[in-house]
Amino acid sequence: MIRRVVVTGMGALSALGCGAKQNYDALIQGKSAISSIGHIDHLSGFNSQVASKIITKTEDPINGFDISQAYQNTPSIKSLKKADNFILYAMIATQEAIDDSQIMEYRSLNKNRVGVSIGSGVAGVCLYEDTIEKTRVKGKRLGISPFFLPSFLLNMPSGYISIKYGFRGPNDSVVAACATGNYSIINAMRSILLNETDVMIAGSCEAPLSTIGVGGFCAMRALSTAYNDKPESASRPWDQGRDGFVIGEGAGTLVLEEYEHAKKRGAHIYAEITGYGASADASDITSPDPSGAQISMNNALSMHGKDNISYINAHGTSTYVGDISEIKAMHGVFGDNLSSIPISSTKSSTGHLLGAAGSVEAIYSIIALNNRVLPPTLNLHNPIDECAGLNMIPLAAQNIATKSNDIAVMSNSFGFGGTNTSIIFNKIDI
């Protein structure tokens, strides 16, 4: 029997809001999650003063988000309260995804065949940085907490999730820079296809707003600096006025399930994953080569085996070279047909969530597939020449044009080191 992989649960957290639906609704309304970070002491003084930051109740008692939700109902995991935010964000997104899937209510669930794969691009960089400072001030013996290692290591989101829910299947973490989220989904899908698991909890998380996180990208001249006084205008993929990406934080988790397993328990199926591709540019660490992205997209389309792509959620970071490279790659893959496929970058609203981007954007793509409403590319007033004749969904949301129910979306994520990933989600009738 050929195994198929479907999505039965989703959870998302970003500066746009807590919850997958809340995020998508904000996208469709054209809201921006980008704001000034000048009031944050350790981030002041950098050339880039804009970011997409999740506001907690500690920072804003009225409008902030209650981060304690991440460790509620987990009394046996005391160290979780000491964890870096990237772990807490993953716990929140995963709780929503699991509740959404209702997988824990399935009495015949074999937890030995449920695995977890949650990745991150830079992991616990904030806590790591804070611990180094405490060590400098208090000394080596007093500056390091006994909770330090389990609070910042890359594999801890997957570890904490498996402990909380009792999942005993494969437990790992992927790091692939800004392609991390997509790679987590791909690896989880492979586990199900290979009959290692029936269910996989897959996604990614990021909380990079530290001195070295922001400072490192500033030193590379990768971040936007021209719109510090107009933060909502800073992320502008494919616009001639773009000058770098906007760094952000968040998390996204998907529940992936073998199709027959999902059907047997009467699960709601959002989409089927019908294609994926992965490749390397093998040319430069930070300057993308269009041929690498072409390989990724072509591999995904070859596996998908259909000509029904109705939307592309592009990587679209708002960098000078990256935006041009991705459009060239799309032209190489789709040729003249590209003009009939709507394309947008949701990073124009969220900023770039680094390792968390792929999983969050996969969720946006799946909801768009189901609602048939495509999120816009904000701040796209003067498109670059490479976008001539293309529908980049500028400024306002659009409906999927075709009335056919056989529709699919592609979500791209590319990362430093020349790593490329593409995933195709297909709408299926049960």
Rosetta blueprint (number, residue, H / E / L):
1 M L
2 I L
3 R L
4 R L
5 V E
6 V E
7 V E
8 T E
9 G E
10 M E
11 G E
12 A E
13 L E
14 S E
15 A L
16 L L
17 G E
18 C E
19 G L
20 A H
21 K H
22 Q H
23 N H
24 Y H
25 D H
26 A H
27 L H
28 I H
29 Q L
30 G L
31 K L
32 S L
33 A L
34 I L
35 S E
36 S E
37 I L
38 G L
39 H L
40 I L
41 D H
42 H H
43 L H
44 S L
45 G L
46 F L
47 N L
48 S L
49 Q L
50 V E
51 A E
52 S E
53 K L
54 I L
55 I L
56 T E
57 K L
58 T L
59 E L
60 D L
61 P L
62 I L
63 N L
64 G L
65 F E
66 D L
67 I H
68 S H
69 Q H
70 A H
71 Y H
72 Q L
73 N L
74 T L
75 P L
76 S L
77 I L
78 K H
79 S H
80 L H
81 K H
82 K H
83 A L
84 D L
85 N H
86 F H
87 I H
88 L H
89 Y H
90 A H
91 M H
92 I H
93 A H
94 T H
95 Q H
96 E H
97 A H
98 I H
99 D H
100 D H
101 S H
102 Q L
103 I H
104 M H
105 E H
106 Y L
107 R L
108 S L
109 L L
110 N L
111 K H
112 N H
113 R H
114 V E
115 G E
116 V E
117 S E
118 I E
119 G E
120 S L
121 G L
122 V L
123 A L
124 G L
125 V H
126 C H
127 L H
128 Y H
129 E H
130 D H
131 T H
132 I H
133 E H
134 K H
135 T H
136 R H
137 V H
138 K H
139 G L
140 K L
141 R L
142 L L
143 G L
144 I L
145 S L
146 P L
147 F L
148 F H
149 L H
150 P H
151 S H
152 F H
153 L L
154 L L
155 N L
156 M H
157 P H
158 S H
159 G H
160 Y H
161 I H
162 S H
163 I H
164 K H
165 Y H
166 G L
167 F L
168 R L
169 G L
170 P L
171 N E
172 D E
173 S L
174 V L
175 V L
176 A L
177 A H
178 C H
179 A H
180 T H
181 G H
182 N H
183 Y H
184 S H
185 I H
186 I H
187 N H
188 A H
189 M H
190 R H
191 S H
192 I H
193 L H
194 L L
195 N L
196 E L
197 T L
198 D L
199 V E
200 M E
201 I E
202 A E
203 G E
204 S E
205 C E
206 E E
207 A L
208 P L
209 L L
210 S L
211 T H
212 I H
213 G H
214 V H
215 G H
216 G H
217 F H
218 C H
219 A H
220 M L
221 R L
222 A L
223 L E
224 S L
225 T L
226 A L
227 Y L
228 N L
229 D L
230 K L
231 P H
232 E H
233 S H
234 A L
235 S L
236 R L
237 P L
238 W L
239 D E
240 Q L
241 G L
242 R L
243 D L
244 G L
245 F E
246 V L
247 I E
248 G E
249 E L
250 G E
251 A E
252 G E
253 T E
254 L E
255 V E
256 L E
257 E E
258 E E
259 Y H
260 E H
261 H H
262 A H
263 K H
264 K H
265 R L
266 G L
267 A L
268 H L
269 I L
270 Y L
271 A E
272 E E
273 I E
274 T E
275 G E
276 Y E
277 G E
278 A E
279 S E
280 A E
281 D L
282 A L
283 S L
284 D L
285 I L
286 T L
287 S L
288 P L
289 D L
290 P H
291 S H
292 G H
293 A H
294 Q H
295 I H
296 S H
297 M H
298 N H
299 N H
300 A H
301 L H
302 S H
303 M H
304 H H
305 G L
306 K L
307 D L
308 N L
309 I E
310 S E
311 Y E
312 I E
313 N E
314 A L
315 H L
316 G L
317 T L
318 S L
319 T L
320 Y H
321 V H
322 G H
323 D H
324 I H
325 S H
326 E H
327 I H
328 K H
329 A H
330 M H
331 H H
332 G H
333 V H
334 F H
335 G H
336 D H
337 N H
338 L H
339 S H
340 S H
341 I L
342 P L
343 I E
344 S E
345 S L
346 T L
347 K H
348 S H
349 S H
350 T H
351 G L
352 H E
353 L L
354 L H
355 G H
356 A H
357 A H
358 G H
359 S H
360 V H
361 E H
362 A H
363 I H
364 Y H
365 S H
366 I H
367 I H
368 A H
369 L H
370 N H
371 N H
372 R L
373 V E
374 L E
375 P L
376 P L
377 T E
378 L L
379 N L
380 L L
381 H L
382 N L
383 P E
384 I L
385 D H
386 E H
387 C H
388 A L
389 G L
390 L L
391 N L
392 M L
393 I L
394 P E
395 L L
396 A L
397 A L
398 Q E
399 N E
400 I L
401 A L
402 T L
403 K L
404 S L
405 N L
406 D L
407 I L
408 A E
409 V E
410 M E
411 S E
412 N E
413 S E
414 F E
415 G E
416 F L
417 G L
418 G L
419 T E
420 N E
421 T E
422 S E
423 I E
424 I E
425 F E
426 N E
427 K L
428 I L
429 D L
430 I L
